[in-house]
């Protein structure tokens, strides 16, 4: 089973957020509680891009071994650990598994063949098992050996989605094809360029699009506003104007912030003031949406029957600039309690919902940032296509 155990670890290798592990539990338990012998594959971080000075892999930093104890606690199973993937040790340990046991393989990305999508490496992994389950939606947009190529080594009846993957696809399909109207999309984050495909798709899907975060300043500058030192993609001004024009032409309501919390430095203790969005002074940068924008966005969200949210409204990790994002989280949760369908994806948006204690009030929280974006853009995800055949 391919899972996404790419969890954050502190300097002592303690897990600081086990959400991804807990999300995989229904699929894991379905196997072991029915007497299956389960081998789990996952990546952790990007070890190939952060090799040590001598060119070797930093095993201490990127090993999955620190997850073993917590996996035992979560599953109540006998969990063992192999220091390779498809090599001699994992083959031996796999042959010794008893019904209900779990074998966690070492980080798949310790092998360059993983990210290259090497079919020989995929075959080594496939030789360990009789059935392949992909429950790692967060990596479904990568044509890697353990997420895509390995599926080709199993007969169609012996490859399938895990419960998490099924839920991700079902809820994304609901937004794409069966959304109750009106559908409001909320987009934030740093760059317009990261969301171009989704923005274009939403122009044909959504009734209204709320744009916040640093990406809003590219739109503001494109309309002739002063953005000071705010993050602006100068080469995307024409694109921003094109999107503004297309929204008007298609009758899609495009809401940009009308005020911003600005600071004279990128730090939590910088001097702050609230200004009109297009009147940011030189030397100041917008780091959150302002109170008037919050009220306008809340009002729009309160009319939605379906809500898609991807990306924060400001520099959410700094407490003085988190108010806009947290206000949106509360508005989405409140509207969901009133009967709307809501789907939240993207690390900071999910973090805001969790930090607010509102996760249980959201219809669906996606674990796949990049994968969800690409799926909603209408792209075929290799990890999904490999299972469907």
Protein Blocks (a to p, Z undefined) as FASTA:
>chain_A
ZZdfbbcddfkopafbfklmmmmmmmmmmmmmnopacdddddehjfklmccfkopacfkl
mpcklmmmmmmmmnopacdddfbehiaklmmmmmmpcehiacddddfklpmklmnopakl
mmmmmmmpmbdcdfbfklmmpccfklmmmmmmpcfklgccdfklmmmmmmmmmmmmmccc
ddddddedjblklmmmmmmmmmmmmmbdcdedjklmmmmmmnopaekjaccdfklmmmmm
mmmmmmmmnopacdddfbdcddfbdcfkbccddddfklccehiacfbdcfklmmmmmmmm
mmpcbdcdeddfbdfklmklmmmmmmmmmmmmmmmmnopacddedjklmmmmmmnopmmm
pfbacfblklmmmmmnopacfklmmmnZZ
